Amino acid sequence: MARFVDVTTNFSTGELDPLLRARVDLATYANALAKATNVLIQPQGGLRRRPGLKHILELPNSSTPSAGNGVRLVPFQFSVDDSYMLCFTHERMYIIKAGAVIANINGTGNNYLTTTVTSSMVDDMCWTQSADTLIVVHPDLQPVKIVRGASDSLWTATSITFDSIPKYAFTLTTTNPAATLTPSAVSGNITLTASAGVFSAGSVNQYVNVSPQGRARIVAYTSTTVVSAITEYPFFSTAAVASGSWELESGYEDVWSAGKGWPRTVTFHEGRLYFGGSKSRPSTVWGSKIALFFDFAATESLDDDAVEATLDTNDLNVITDIISSRDFQVFTTGGEFFVPQAGTDPITPLTFTFKNVSRNGIKPGTRVQSVDSGSVYIQRQGKSLNEFVFSDTQLTYITQRISLFSGHLLKNPERIALRRASSTEDADLLLMTNTQDGSMAAFSVMRSQQVTSPSEFTTDGRFLDVGVDITNIYTVTKRTFNSVDRYFVELFTETLFTDCAFIGGAAASASSLPHVGKALNVITDGVVQSNETVSGGGSVTFDRASTTAYEVGLPITVYVKTMPVEVKLQTGSRLSFKKRIVEISPIVKDTQHLIINNQPVAFRLFDNALLDDPEPTFTGVKRVNGVLGYSREQSIEVQQNLPLKMTLLGLDYRVAVHPGT
């Protein structure tokens, strides 16, 4: 058997879909992984152990307020210095700032604010923010305005009272009053005078249609014979219109109400507040008047007037999200749309139209995320992650699937969040929680470099939701301790190595732990101790007391497996030949522990007399020899069974394989 040297210089492809196992012809195959569990792919190509999860808050797990009935994380940025993660459960909103729960809200003694958002609404709720105000909408909820007061613990949640609400003829009726009608002008703001008492206070927001030409909306009632109106189509003349040549169109109602339902989606865009879809009008978008966010009644069709348009296509387009990006974008169950704008021209009542781009559809309940190149959303069936991006060559938007090589990681995703890169060691990070198995798909994304590197996060339990407060990533987990389901808000923390972790200072034990019956990792003063099982009373005793700090939490399973080694020779592919990896040299940075193909890599040297000091970190190249066994699918497996640092930059290895045909 001849020996050949090969090297994996990076892992930038991330975890590859098993359906691509035979695609050794792909340029990305050499940089792909068969499994990447609980690691993050770095933009430079290496991978590192994912951060641990710090315990922040335990949510109710019984009765109606139980987080098991529904929970949602919503970020809220009050100022440059003050940002929050809001956690909604049944009629409660918990407020978290910098990893700590705000207590005694409004002096009530509670660590939550009472709201009208129920557990049945959280899956489909939508929200937007302007300054100190968060607006929350749902088809069954009168829109709610949440405002932070003068301090972290002062908050209000009130239903929005609109200055005006759009009208729609849900039951259109027409009548032919027995009177003549004389307009004061043919267009603009006019007065309509009838020869008999045909008007009433209820005539406001009714329409007058005139033959052969003319249409006007009544905006004010003066008397039974006189009303004020705004023309939508000019009248032919100011002469009296004969009885029978004009009609009164009625049946218009508020488009939003308790009976007709409320808006489904919301966003701010270019000085207007927009609502997209409602229970009774699922495919219509409404925009307020400029700078008058709660005034939606169109009056004179001026450029700053309210706007309204409906997505009329051959398909049902239930609007599920609207966002303000390069353009105003609308995402529905049936397709993706945007409002064309010429250059810097604003949206006006006359230009508010939609152009359809694609017909993928978006999964209800998932929010669209804005990355540096465009917008990213989960396809309607939850099978793919799509990008909605403007093409400078085609001068329109296009959609493309960015999860093509890793669709297997999307297992009916329910929630999605984006953490934007804040350093050169990070890429944009898209996180999606999967309902199928409770895992979390993590996509490290640098679209400007056409790099998408997926991996998978798992935990002892299930990930239910994920949210990002600027750079802090929060998650809601469901964990089962002592046969009881419990729900937690946890924070990804770079300095921690365990999940649902509790930390402290100098101590010989830890108490009030929820992990009853679970074996926990224990780290005291940076040194890994033996695992300890939590007693029925919720405590563990350390092998050695900590003098400065301790961490106890659930172990994290770190597992990486390369794609089967493929050696390309002049005599052809070695895909079906038996091979043996005889030597592996991992290239690491600031690493304390590593297991390669079931062989521990030595990091501690015995020339250090203080063996109870923390494990030293190592940067450089290690070597693993004596890897045994021939097989047709030789892979390299990297694992960790201790809560320590690990950053793997690449793998150099030697393969023994028959060189002939």
N, C-alpha and C positions, 0 to 999 in steps of 0.2 A: 504494500500500500504506500503510495506516495503521499507526502505531506504538503499542504498548500496553506499559505498565510492569507487571511482576509481580515478586514476591519469594518466594524460598523461605526461610522464617524458621527452619526447623530440618530435621533429617534423622531425626527420632525413629522413623519407621517402619522405617528400615534398608533392607536389600536386599529388594525385592519379588519374589515368584514371577512368572516370565514369563507364567504362566497368567492373571494378573490385569491384563495389559496394557490391556485394554479397559475396566477398571473405573474410569473417570475420575469416576464418581459417588461413589466411596468418599471419605470425609473424609480418610483417611490417604494418598490418592494424592499430594496436593501435597507431602507430607513424605517421600515414598518415593524410593528410589534403584534404578535398574536394575542397577547393579553397585556393590559396596562391598568392594574388595579391599585387604587389609592396612591397614584403618583400624578404629578403635573409635568407636562412637557414644557420646557423653557424655550423662548424664542431663538436662543443660540443653538438648540438642538438636543441638549441634555435633558435629563428627567430628575426629579427630586421627590422625596416623600411628601405627600400632601400634609397641610397643617392639621393639627388636632382640633377638637371641638371643646370649647369652654362652656360649662353649664352657666346659663344666664337666668332662666326662669322656668319653673314648672307650671304648666297650664292646667286648668280644671280637667278632670277625666271622668266625671260622673254627672248625671242629670242633664238638663238642657244646656248649661254653659260649657259642657265638655268640648274640648278641642277635637274630639273624635267626630263631632257633628259638623265641623267645618272650621277652618282657620286660614288666615291670609296675612302675609307680611307686606307692608306698604312703606316705602322710604319717604321721608319728609325732611327737606332741607330748609331750615328757618333763616339761616344766615351763613356767612363764611365760617363762623366759629361754632354754630349750633346746628347739628343735624340729628335726626332721630330715625329709629325703626319702629313703626307702629304695627302692633300685632292685633288683628281683629278676630274675635271669637263671637259667640252669640251675645249680642247687645253689650259687648265689652271691647274696649280698646286699651291695650297695654302699651306703655311708652318706654322705649329703651334708648338710652343715650350713652355712647362710648362704652358699651358692654355692661351697663348697669340699669336696673329697672328704676324708673321714677316712682317714688312712693307718695302717699298722702295727696292724691290728685284733688285739686280745688278744696283742700282741707277736709275731705270726706273721710280720711283714714283708709281709703281704698287705693290699691296700686293700679287702678284702671279707671277709665272714663266710660260712663254709660252712654250708649249710642242706640240708634234705631236699626242698625245693620244686624240682621239675624244670621244664624249659621247657614241657613238655606241660601243666602245671597252671596256669601263670600266667594264661591267658585266663579261666579259670573260678574262680580263687581268690577267697576272701572274707576279710574281716578286721574286727576291732574292737579297741578299746583301752580299758584301765582303768589309770590311774596310770602305772606304769613298764612295763606289760606289754602287748604286742601279741599277739593270738591270730589265727592264720592257719589257715583250713580249706579243704579240697577233698575231694570224694567219694573220691579215691584216696589221701588223705594222713591219717595219724593227726594230729589237731590239734596244731599247733606253738605253743609259747609262746616269744616273743622278748622278752628283757629287757635293758634298758640297765643297765650297772653303774655304778661310781663315777665314770667319766670317759667322754668322747666315744668312746674307742677300746676300751672294755670292753663286750662284748656276748655274750649266750648265746642259743642256739636249741635247745630241747629239746622232745621229744614230751610231750604232756600225759598224766599218769596219773590216771585218774578215780577218785574215791572210790567211786562206784557208777554203773552204766550201766543205762538202761531195758531192759526185756525185751519181747520180742514173740514170739508163737507162729507162727514161720515154718512149722513142721510140727506142727500141733495134733493131739494124740492124747488119747483118754480111756480109762480103765480103771475097772472096778467091783471094788475089792478085796473079798475074802471076809472081812469083819469088820464089827462095828458101830463106830459113831463117836459119841463123846460130847463135846459142846462144854462148856467151863467157864462160858460166858456166851453170851447171844444176840447181843451186839454188842461193838465195840471190840477191844481186845487180849485174845485168848483163848488157851486151851490146848485142843488137840484130842487126845483119847485114843482109840486103837483097841483092840479086843479081841484083835487078833493083830498080828504084826510086818509091817506093810504099808508103813512109811516107811523112807527111807534119806537119807543126806546130800544126795543129788541131788534130794530132794523140795523143797528150798528154792526159792522162786519158782514152785512149782507151785500150782494152785488146787484147792480143794475145792468142789464143787457139790452141794447137798443138795436133795432133794425132800421136802416141797413148797416149801420156802423156805430160802435161805441160800447165801452164797458168801463164801469167805475165801481169802486168799493166805498161803501158808506162808512165814514169814520166818526161822524158826530150827528146827534139828533137835536134839532132845533124845535120843531113842532110837527104836527101830524101831516103838514104839507111841505115842510122845508127840512132838508138834511144837507150836511157837508160831505163831499166825496173826493176821492183821488182817482183820476182816470188811469186805466191801464191801457186802453186803446182809445184814441181820440174820437169824439163825436163828429158826425158829418157837418153839422151846423148848430147854431144856437136856437134854431126854430123849435117850437113846441112839437114834441113827439106825440103822435096820436095814440089814443087808447088802443091796445091790441098790438102796437108796434114796439112795445117794451115789456120787459118782464123783471120780476124781483126774484132773485136767486137766494134761497135760504137753506138752513140745515148745517151751517158752520158751527163747529164746537172747538174748544181748546184741544189741541193735539196731545197735550200732556195733562193728565188728571188721574185721580184714583181709579176712575172707571176705564179710562183709555190706556193707562200705563204711563211710565215715565221713561226718560232717555236711557239708552243702553250704554253708550260710550261718550267720552268727553275729552277735549283738549283745548288749549289756547293756541292761536295761530294769527300772527300779524294783527294784533290788536283786537281780535274777536274771540269770544268764547263759543266753541262749537259743540253741538251734541249730535251724535250719530246713531240713528235708529231708535225706535221705541217699541213698546209692546204692540201697539196698533199700527205703527208705520215703520216697519223694520228696515226699510231700504232708503230712508230719507235722512238728509243731513241739514241741520239748521245752524246758521251763524248769527250771532248777535250784532247789534249795531257797534260801530267802532267805539271802543272805550266805555260802552254801556253794556256791561257783560250780562245783565239780566233783562235786557230789553230785546225781544225777538220779533216784534210785530213790524212787518215791512210797511213803509208809509209812502215815500215818494220815489223809491228806486234810485236814489242818489248813490254815489260811490261808497259813502259811509253807512248806508242803510243795511238793515238785516238781510241775510241771504238764505235761500232755501233751494234744494234740488233733490231729485229722486233718481236712484240708480235703476233705470228702466232697461232691462236686458231680457234675453230669453230665459235666463236662469233666476232662481230665487237667490237674492243677495241679502242675507241677514248681516247687517253691519256688526262686527265683533270688536273692531278697534279702529281708532283714527289717531293719527299722529302728525305733529308739526315737524317736518324735516326740510330738505331742500325745497320741497313742495308740500302742499297739503295732500296727505295720503290716506286712503280709505281701504281697509281690509275687511272682506266679507267671507261668508261661508262658501261663496261661489266664485270669488275672484278678487283681483287686486286692481285698484283704481288710483288715479291721481287727478288733481285739478291743474290743467295746463296754464302756465303763466308766461307771458312773453317778457323775457328779461327781468327787470325789476318791477314790472307792473303789478299792482296789488289785485286781490280778488275783489270784484264788485258784483252787484246783483245781476248785471248783464253778462259777466264772464264766468259766473259760477256754474261750470259744467264739468262732467267727469269723462275721463278717457280710460277705457279698460286696457290693462297690460297683459294679464294672464288669468287663467282660470284654475289655479291650484286650490284656492280657498285656505282659510286659516282655521286652526282648531279653536273652538270657543273656549273662553276662559284663560287662554294664554295671551300674554301681552307682547306686542311687537317691540323689538329692541333695536336701538340705533347704534351701529358700529361706524368706524371711520369711513367706510366706503358706501354705506347705504343702510337699509333696514333688514333685519333678520326676523323670520317668523317660522312657526311650526306649521307644517302642512295639515290640512283639515283632518286627515285620518291619523295624524301623528306618526307618519312613516318617514318623514324627511325634514331636514332643516333647510329652509330656502332663504335666498338673499334677493332683495328687491333693490336694484341699483340702477342709477342713471348711466346710460351709455352716451359718451360724447360723440361717438361716430354715428350712432343711429338717432341721436337727439330725442330719445325717449327712454322710458324705463324698461328693463328686462329682468326676468327672474332666472336664477340658476340654483341648482341644488349643491350645497356645500357639504352635505353629509353623504355624498355618493359612496365614498370608500368606508364609511363607518355607520351605515344605517342600522346595523344590529344593536347599537347602543341606545337607540330610541325605542323604548318599550312602553308605548302609550304615555308619552310625557304629558304632565298636567300643569306644571309651573316652569317658568323660565325667568332668568335674571342675568344681567350683564355687569361684570366688574371690569371697568376700563383700566388699562395698564397705567401704572404710576411710576415705573422704573424700567431700566433697560433689561432687567432680569425677568420681567413679566410681559405677557401678551394680554390682549383683551381676553377675558375669560367668560364664556357662555356656560351657564349651569342650568340643567334641566332635570327635574325630579320625575322619576318613572313610577307610574301606578302599578305596573305589572309585577315588579319585584322589589320596589322600594329603593332602588339604586339611584345614583345621580350621574348623568352624563356630563362630562366636563370637556369643553372644546376650547383649547387655546388658539386664538384667532389673530392673525396678522394679515388682513385682506389685502393691504397694500403690497405685500410680498407673496400673495396667493398661498399663504400657509394656514392650514387648519389641522391641528394636532389633537385628536380626541383621546380621552382616557375615561375610566369609570371609577366613581367613588362608591364604596360600600361601607356599611356600619353595622353594629349589632342592633338591628332594628330596621326602621324604614325612614327614608327622607320624605317628608310630606310637602314642604314648601321651602323656597329659598328666596332671599331678598338681599339687595346690596345698598348699604348706606355709604355712598361715595366710594370708599375702599374696603369697608368692613362688610364681610359676607356673613349673614345670619341664615340659619336654617331651623325649621321645625321638624323634630324627629318624634317618631312613635317607637317606644321601647317597652319590652315586656320584662318586668322584674317580679319574681315570685308569683308568676301566673297572673299578674295584673298589668293591663295596658296603661302606660303613662306617657304624657306628652311634654316635650321640652323645647324651649327656645335656646339654641346654642350658637356660639360664635366661632368661626374658623380663626385660629390663632397660631401664628407662625412659631411661637416659642413653646407650644404644647405638642405632645407626642401621643396623646390618648384622646378618646371620645367621651363626651359627657363628663369632662374632666373637672375635678375640684382641686383647688390649689390653696396653699396656706404657708405660714412661716415656720418657726421653730415648734416642733410637735413630735410626740411619740406615737400618735394615732390620728385618725380622721373619723369624725362622727357625722350624723345626720345625712348619711349618704342614701340615695334612692336605689342603688344597684343591689338590692337584697338578693343573695344567692349567687352573684356573679363574681368570677375571679378577675381582679383588677390588676393592671400594671401599677407598680409603685416606684416612684422616683424621689429620692431624698438628696438634696444638695447636689443634684446633677448626676447621681449615681443610681443605676437601676438595681432595685432590690427584688427579692422573689415576689411572685404574684401572691395576693392575699384575697381571700373570699370574704365578701361582706356578710356580716352576721345578720340575724333577724332583726336586730336593733338598729341596723344601718351603720355599723362601724367596722374599721379595720385597724389592726395594730402593726406598726412597721417593724421590720427586722432591726433597723437602726434608726433612732430618732433623728429628725432633721434639725439642723442648727440655724439654717437660713430660709429654706424653702422646700416644699414638697408638692408633688403632683400625683393624684390617683385618678384612674379612669379606665374605660374599656379599651382593650387592645385593638390596634388597627392592623389589619392584614395587608401587608404590602407584597405584591406579586407582579413580576414582569417576566414575560416570555417572548423571546424573539421569534420571528418567522423561521421556519425550517431553513437551515443553511443550504444555499445553492452555490456550488462552485462551477463556474463556466470555463470550460477548457476548449482547446482547438478541436478535440475529438467529440465535443458535444456536451450536452447538459448532463449533470450528475444527479438529476432529480430523483431517479428511481434506484440509484446505487446505494449500497450500505456505506455508511460513513461513521467516523468517530472523531469527536472533538477532543484532542489530546491535551490542549493547553488553552487557558483563557486568561487574558490580561485586562481587567476592568480599569478604565481611566476614571478616577473619582476626584471630587472636590469637597473638602470639609466633611468627610464621611467618618462615622464611628463604627458602623456595623454593616455587614453584608454577608449574604450566603449565596454562593454561585454553584448551581447544579448540586445542591444539597451539601456543599462543602463550605464550612465557615471560613471567611477570610480573616487572617490575623491582623489586628490593628494595635493591640497592646503589646508593648515590648517588656520583657522581664528585667531590663536594666533599670526600671523605675521601682524603687523600693516601696512606694506608697500605692499599693494595688487597690486601695479603697478610694482613690481619687477618681474623678469623672473620666470616662473613656476619652483618650485624646482624639482629636480630629486629624484626618490625614488627607493630603492633596497630592496626587501623583498617580503612579501606575502600580497596581498589585498584580500578583501572578497566582493562578490556581493550576496545579499540575495533577496528573493522575486521574483525569476524568475517564471513567470506564464505560465500555459498552458500545457496540455498533448497532446502528439502526438506519432505516431509510429516511427517517425524519429526525434529524439532529437539530435540537434547539438549545439555546442557553436560557436557563431560568435564574432569575434574581429574586431573592426574598429577604425579608427581615422578620425576625421573631422577637426583637427587642425594641423598645421605644427610644431609638437613637437617630441621629442625623444620617441622611443619605442623599448624595447627589451624584448621579452616574452620568458621565459625559460621553462615553463610548466604550466599545469592546473590541479588543484585538484578540484574534483566536487562530489556532492552527487546526486544520482538518486533515484527517487521513482518509483517502478515498482512492479507489482504483482508477488510474489515469487512462486506461485503454477503453476499447469499445465493447 
